Amino acid sequence: MNENTMRQKMANTIRFLAADMVQKANSGHPGAPMGLADIAVVLSEHLKHNPKNPSWLNRDRLVFSGGHATGLIYSLYYLWGYGLELEDLKQFRQLDSKTPGHPEYGHTQGVEITTGPLGQGIANAVGFSMASKYVGAQVNSDTAKLIDHTVYCLCGDGDLEEGISYEACSLAGHNKLDNLILIYDSNRITIEGNTDLSISEDIRARFESQCWEVLECNGHDYDEIDATITQAKKADRPVLIIANTIIAKGAGPLEGSHHAHGAPLGEDVIADAKRGAGFDPEKKFFVPEDVMVRFRCAIEAGDLAEREWIHSLKTAPLMEQNEALEALLNADYSRIQWPTFEKADATRNTNGKILNAIAKAIPGFIGGSADLSPSNKTYLNDMGVFPKGKNIYFGIREHAMAAIANAMALYGPLMPFTSTFFVFSDYLKPAARIAALTGIQQFFVWTHDSIGVGEDGPTHEPIEHLSQFRALPNFYVWRPADGAENVAAWKTALTMKKSPSAFVCSRQGLAVVPAPVKGEISRGGYLLASDENATITLIASGSEVELALKTKEALNEKGLFANVVSVPCYDLFIEQDQNYINEIILQDTKKVAIEAARGLEWYRLADVVIGMDTFGASAPAKELFEKFGYTVEAILEKLN
């Protein structure tokens, strides 16, 4: 059997595994896996990975941006030997299986990152490449490359139509990411029909204008695919391979049809396809022995490649490089010299000083802003610019920025942060959701947190955003009242290895608040000020904590007694046991939450919520707080 005949047999095995999976589940997407099977076989020959150790740092990364092609993904991970069994393929899309409808990082061994929302995988691949470039700049030398792997990404028409792909690919071209290869499954089909219905741009010209090299091949010609990937690996910039394919290749009457995108092919069509390819139509989930042997070679080849890499680390000339790698891999938080704050200041300013303190101590702490670092206060002083330095200029690309940072966080030794105005978190919400769903420790810095934005007006005043992100499971929103809370928030967030955290910071100056009376900031909320025989509990976060304290003073002058509770992290506070919550918020008091935002979530803790009912207005911040009732007098009136 010649090489291409064997490749054909391997590709057909993938096709029929995918078709059988979808058919048995009566749900899924057979078209893309069948169309990509030939590319997957050749890519297997190029891919450097170790099924015995999926976390090997110098492995190639493979991102499936079209996450719906799980029939292909799980077939490959089964065939390569990543721990899936045939029974797992038979449980495709079933409850509690290892093979859910879209690939989930941490759920199925080998999956590099959770994909499914189209376009994000492209940005993730850019993130993996950027991570490798930064780590490589720290540990590589002219004579020894400890980090020299490739990042591959499989994408389709839908991925390239999403706006995030423009953002991410523009940044990749600008940074000349020469180890990034994007393989475009150009089958010209989407769910509704032919791509002519909605897109007519010149993809080649688009990528060339973004400083990419563009290659093209027949996605079903093994020699062409091999030669094209080989050429792509030699490029001095990111490469787009336009692979012209046929959706549902080999599926008889459904070959090339949009009807094969997201529905089972049918038993008869699958049987005819198997018969035509020389497979037994009666056998389902069948893998020929010689095919299995070829695919499982990945285990020995990958193990050998990693052992050779580990051996190379032990050579004497690499001592300094090894030390740099060790420092990246083993962050020592005790080296952080945390700043202290004794004067009133905006929390965007205190947060900026905290960022710099962390970055000076932790080699893998890296990040940037969506063109707002002077306003976000996120520039890392004297720490250089990516790829050699820690400051990343993401440009005005919020969605790509967050998705890129998700991948950087999963790369291994990096701890990325991203930043923008809080109102523009809307533009990156899908990536923030993936971070929460997947358990990615990305740090989001969002400044200009309320109507305190002032003159920029309601388009820039994030009224509903706190509620939106507090509703997101496994996502921790910190809104510190001063610098001390800000430090405590970061100390806590650094320990939360499987959760993203957001730091929502003020533009305006905030007073220093007292030390806790009872409880801990690290538990999300604490008692800040208290009176014996209190009848009212004022609950607030961020800039409204100062207002709550002043309101308490006014109540005391009237002979009324009140407690003040600061809740810098609502999400963490409501996770505490009820006894702790009851100790902090006395249940026999009138509970009043004050926040310059929508604030509906506070009804879980409060009897009364003083929040925003409009989008704000354009005026100096002081006037806005007065207009919308965030003064002591207005609060007292509402308490009567």
N, C-alpha and C positions, 0 to 999 in steps of 0.2 A: 504494500500500500504506500503510494507516494505521499509526500507531506501535505499537499493540498487536499487530497482525498481524506486524509486523517482529520485535517482541520474541518472539513465539511461534516464529517461524522460527529465531531465535537460540537460544532455549531448546531446541528440538528438535535443533538441531545439536549442542549439548552432550550431550543425552541419548544420541544415537546414536553420538557419538564414545566416550562412556563405555562404552556397551553393546558396541561393537565391540572396544574395548580388552580388556575382561574376557573376551569370547568368544574372541578370538584367543589370549589368555594361558591360557585355560581356568582362570582363577583371578582372584578379586577381588570387588568389592562394587558391583554396578550400581544397587542400590536407592536409596541416599542421593544419588548424583549425579543420578539422574533425578528424584527428589523435590525436590531443591534447585535444579534448573536455572532455574526461573522467578525465584527469588530472586537467583540469581547474575547473571542478565541485568540486573535492576534495580540491584543493588548495583554492577555495573560502571559504571553511570551516575553513581553517587555517589562512587566510590572515587578518591582523589587519589594517584596513583602514577606513576612514570616507568620504563617498561620499559628505557629507555636507561641508566638509573642506578638499579638496585635498592637502592642504599645511601643514596639521598637522605634526609637526616636528617628533613625535615619531611613525609615521605610518610605517608599513612594506613597503618596496619598491619592486615593481614588474617590471622587465625589460624584454621586449620581444626582445631578440637579433635577432631572425628571424623576422625582422620587416615586412616581406611580409605577415605574418599571420594576417593581419588586419581584416579579417573576424571574427577571434576569438576575437581580441582585442576590436573591436567596439561592438561586441555582448555582451561581458562581461561588458563594461562600460555602455551600455544601460541597461542591466539587473540589474546591481548593483545600478543604479540610479545616474549616473554622469552627467545627463543633456542632453544626446543624446535622440532623439525620433526615432520612427520607420521611420519617413520620412527621417531622417539623414542616416539611414541604406540604405534606398532606393536610396539615392543620392551618394552612394559609388563610389569613384573615379571620381566624376563629378566636374566641375568647381565651385569653391567657396563653396564647401560643407565642413561640419565638419569632413568628413570621407575620407581623401585623401588616395592614394594608399599605403603609408607607414606612420607610426605614427609620428606626429610632435608635439614636446613639445610646449605648449603655444597656440596650435591651437585646440586641442581636450582635453577637461577637463579630468584629470586623467592620461594622458600619462606622465610618469616620465621623459622621455628623447627621443629625436629623434633617431630612429634606422632604419636600412635598409641595409647599407653597412655591410656585414656579419662580425661577430667577434667583432665589436666595442661594441655591447651591453654587451658582457661578460666583457670587460674592464670597461664599465660604471658601471656594478654591483659591480665590485671590488672597483671602486671609491666611490660608495655609502657606501659600507661597511667600507672602510678606513675613510671616512668622519665621520661615526657614531662612529668609534673607537677613533678618535681624540676628537670629541665633548664629547663623553662619558668620556674620560680621564680628561676632564676639569670640568665636572659637576656631575659625578657619585661619590658615596661614597660606602663604604662597606655595608652600611645599606639601601641605597636608590639609585635606578637606574632610573635616569630621562630619559636616553636613553637606551632602551633595545629591540629594534625592530630587525626584520629579513630582510635580503635582498634576494629576490628570482630572479632567472633569467631563462627564458626558452630559450633554444638554440637547434640547430640542427646540422646535420653532417657538413653542410657548414660552420657554425660558428667555429667548432672545427678544420676545415682544414685551416682556415686563421691563418697566423702567429701571429697576435695580440693576439689570444687566448692563445698561448704558453706563450707569454710575460706576459700577465695579470695573468694567473693562476699560473705561477711560483712565481710571486710577492705575490699573495694571500696566497699561501701555506707557503711561507717564513715568512709572517707576521701573520700566524695562525688566519686568519679571521674567527672566529667561528660562526659568524651570517650570513654567506654567503652560500646559497644553490643553486647550479646550476642543473637544471633539463634538462637532455639531451634527446631530442625527437629522440630516436634511431630507425628510421624507415628504415634506410639503403637505402635511395633513394635520389638522387640529380636530377637535371634537365636532365642530359644526360642518366640517367639510374641507375642501382644498384651501390652502393658505391664501390663494388669490382673493378670497373673500375679504381679507382684512389687512394684508401686507404686500407691498410691492417694492420695498427698498432693496438696494444692492448691498447684501450682507458683506460681500468681499470689500467693497469700497468703504463701508462703515468701519470695519475693523482696521483696514489699512490707514484710515484717517485717524484712528486712535493709537497708531504706532505699533500695531500688531503685524506679524508676518502671517500671511494667509496661504494655506496649502489646500489642495482639493484631491479627492480620490473617489473611486467607486467603492462604496461601503460594503460590497459583496465580493470584491476581488482581493483575495488574501495577499497576494504579492504586492499589490498597490497599497493596501493598508499598511503592510509591514514597512515598505519603503518610505511611506509618508511619515509614519511615526518615527522611524529612524532619522529622517531628515529634520523633523520637528525638534528632536532632542539636541540637535546641534545649533539651534538658532540662538541669536543674541538678544532676543526679545520674546514676549509671549506669542504663542502660535495658536491660530484658529485652524483646525482641520475641518473643512466642509466635506463631510462624508455623505455622498448621495446614496440614499437607501430607499428601500420599499417597505412601508409599514406592513407588518404581518407577513413577511417574506416566507414563502412556502405554505401559506394557508389557502391555497387553491382559489376559489371564487372570492374570498375576502382579502386576498393579497392586494395591497394598495388602496384599500377602502377605509374611510373614516369609521365605518361600522365596527372595525376591528380594534378601535382605540380602547374602549372601555367596557366591553361586554364579552362574555364567553363566546368562543367560536362555534360551539356545538359539537356533539359527539361525532356526527357523521363527517364534518369538515376535518376534525382532528384525525379521525381514522384514515380518511383518504390521504391526508398530508403525510402521515406516517408510512402508509403503504407506498406512496410515491417516492419517499426517501429511503426505502428499503428497511424500514422498521416494522416490527410486528404491530399491527393496529390493535391487537387485543391486550398488549402490555401497556400499563400505565405507570408513570414515574419510573421508567426504565432507563438505566445507565449501563451501556456496554462496558465490559471489563477493561478493554484497552483504552477506552475513553477515560474511565476513572483513573487508571494508572497515569495517563498523561497529565491530567489536571492535578492529581495529588503529588506530582513532582514538586509542586510549589512548597510543600512542607520541608523537604530536604534541601531544596535550593535556597529557601528563605532562611532556614536555620543556619546553613553554612555561611550565607552572606552576613548574617548578624554576628556569628562567631568571629569571622574575619574582621568585622568592624570593631568588635570589642578588643580583639588582639591588637589592632592598630592603635587603640587608645593607650596601650601599655608601653609603647615605645618611648624612649627617653626624650627625644626632641619635642614631644608633645606635652611636657610637664605643665607649662603655662596655660596651654589650651585646655588641658584637662581640668585645671583649677578653675578656669573660667566656666567650663561646662558644669562642674560640680556646684559652683556658686549659683548658676542659673537653675539647676535642678533642685537645689535645697535652700529655699529662701529662709533667711534667719531674721525673723521679725524683731528679735531682741536688739538688733542693730539700729532700729528706727529711733531717731531722736525726736520725739513728739513735741511739737511747739505748744506753748502755753499762751493764753490770751487773757489780758486783764482790762482791756478797754473795749468800748462799743465798736462794732465793726460789722460789715455785711458778711454773711456766711459764705458768699462766693469768694471773699478775700481770705477768710480763715481756711476754707477748703483748699484754696490754691497753695497756701503754705503747707498744709498737710500733704497734698500731692507731692510737693517737692521733697518733703522729709522722707516719705515712703520711697520715692524714686531714687534718692541718694543712697538708700540702704539696701534696696532690693533690685538686683540686676535685671530681673525679668519684668519689672513694673514699667509699662510702656503705654503710650496712648496719645490722644490728640483730640482736636475739636473739628466740628464741621464749619471751619472758617471763622470761629468765634473765640479763639483762645484769649485775645485781649479782654473780651467781655466776660468770658467764663472763668478767667484767671487760671487757666489750665496749662500754661506754658511751663515746661520744666527747665529751669534756668541752668545754663552752662552744661547741658546734657546732650547737645547735638541734635541732628536731624536724621530721621530714618533714611537709609537702613543701618548706618553705623551708630546713629544716636537714637534717643528715646522719643523725640517729638515727631509725631506723624501728622503731616498736613493732608487731612482727608478731603479738603475742599468741601463745597456745599453739596454733600452727598450723604444725608443722614441715614437713609435706609441701608445703603451699601456699607457705610461706616460701621453700623451696629452688627450687620451680618459678617463682615470681615473680622471684627473683634471677637465674635462668637467662635470662629474657627481658630483665631490666634490663641484664645483661651484653651481650646481643646488640643492645641498642637503639642503641649507638654510643659515646657518650663516658663511660660509667659503668663502674666497677669495684666490684661489690657483694660484700659479705661477709655471711654468715649465721652464727648460732651457737646451740648448744644443748648439753646434756650428751651425752657420747659415746654413751651407751646409747640415747638417743633418736634417734640417727642412723638407727635402724631405721625410724622414721616418715617419713623423707625419702629413703630409699634409691632409690625409683624416679626421683626428680628428679636425684639424684646420678649415677645411671647414665646418664640422658639428657645430663647435662653432660659426662660422660666420652666417651660415644658421639659427641656432636656437636662436641666440642672447645670447650667454653664455659669461659672463665676466671672461674669463681666461686671465692671463697675461703671454705671451710668452717672454722669455729672450733669445735672440740669439746673441752670440758673434762671434768674428773673422769674420767680416762682409764683407770682400772684398779681393782683391789681397794683402792687407796688412797682410794677414795670413803669407805670405812669404815662408819660406823654405818648408813647408808641400806641397806646389805645387798645381797644378790645380785640383786634386781630392778634395782638401779642400777649394778651393776658390769659393765662391758662386756668380757666375757671373750673372745668370738669376733669382735668387731668389727674389730680390726686385720687379722685374716686375711681377713675378708670384703672389706674395701675395698682391701687390697693385691692381692687377686685381680682387681680391676676394671681392665681395660686403660685406659691413658691417664688414670689417676687417681693423684695423688701424695700419699701420706700422710706427713706430717712429724710425728715424735714427738721433739721436742728435749729434750736432757739438761739444758740450762741456758739462760740468757738469750742468750749469745753464739751458740749453735746456733740459737736462735729467730730472731735477727736474720739470720743467714746463710740460714736457710730462707726467710724472707720475701724477701730480696734475690734468691734464685734463683727463687722462685715468681712474682715480678713479671715475670720475663723469659719465662715459659712461657705465651705468649699463647693457645695453643690447647689448654690443659689445665687442669682444675680441680685445686686443691690443698686439702688438709685439714691443719689444725694441731691435733694431738691433745695436749692440755696437762694438766698435773698439778694436782690440788687441793693436794697437800702440797708443802712446800718441798723444793727440790733444791739440792745443793751446786754451786758453780762448778767446772767441770772444766777440766783443763789445755788448752793450745793443741795443735793437731794436731802429731804427730811426722812423719807422712807422709800425703799425700793432701789432699783438699779436701772440706769439708762440702757444697759445691755439687755434688759428684759422688755424693752420697747416703750415703757411708760413708768413714771415714778411720781411720788408725792413731792411737790416742790415747796409748797408753803401750806401751813395748817393752823387752824384755830381749834381750841377746845369748844365743844358744843356747836361745831359747824353745822349749818342748815343748808348750805349751798356748796356744790363742788363745781368749780370752773375748769373745764378741760380744753386744752389748746395744743397746737404745735407751731413750730417756727416763729414767725414774727408776731403771732397772736398770743404767745406766752407772756410777753412783756405787757400786753394789754390786759391779760387776765390778772397779772400781779397788781397792776394799777387799779383794776376794778375791785379787787379784794381790799385794797387800802381804802377805797371810797366806801365800800360796804362796812368796813370796820368803823369808819368815822360816823356812820349812821347807826352804830350799835349792832350791826349784823355780823355774823361769823361765817367764814368761808374757807374752803381748801382750794388750792390750785394744783392741778395735775398736768404735767407736761408729758405728751405722748409723741416723742420724735419718730417712733416707728409703730404706726397703728397695726401693721401686719404682724409684727413680732409680739406686740402687747396682747392681742386677742388670742394668740396661741398659748398664753400662760394659763396655768390652772386657775379655776374660779376663785380659789382662796386668795391667791395673790392679787387678782383683779379687785376683789372685795376689800382687801387691805388698802389698796391705793385709792379706789373710788368707793367711798362709803355709800352703801346702798340706801340708807335712810335719809340721805340728803337730796335736795333738788339738783339734778345733774344737768349742766349746761355746757355744751360744746361750742367753741368760738373758732371759726376758721374762715379766712378770706377766700373761700372756694365753695363749690357746690355742697360738699360735706354730707351727703345723705347717708353715708356709711356710719356716721357718728350716732345715728339713732340706735345702733346696737349697744351703745354704752350710755347714751344721754337721753334725758326726757325732752330737752329743748335743744335745737341746733340753730345757731346764728350763722348763716352762710349766705352765699351769693345766689341771687335769683336772676341775674342778668349777666351779660358778657363784659361788664365794666364800661369804661369810658376813657377818653384821652384828656389827661390833665396831670399836674404834678401829683406825686404819690400821696402827699399829706392831704390834699384836697379830695382825692378819691376815697381814702379811708374815712374821711368825714362824711362825704356824700353817701357812702354805702353803709354807714352805721357802725364803723369800727372805731368808736371812741368810748371812753368811760361813760360819758353821759348817755349815749345811745344804748349801751349795754344795760346800764342801770334801769333805763326806761323799759326795756324789754323784760327785765326781771320782775317788774312790779306786777 
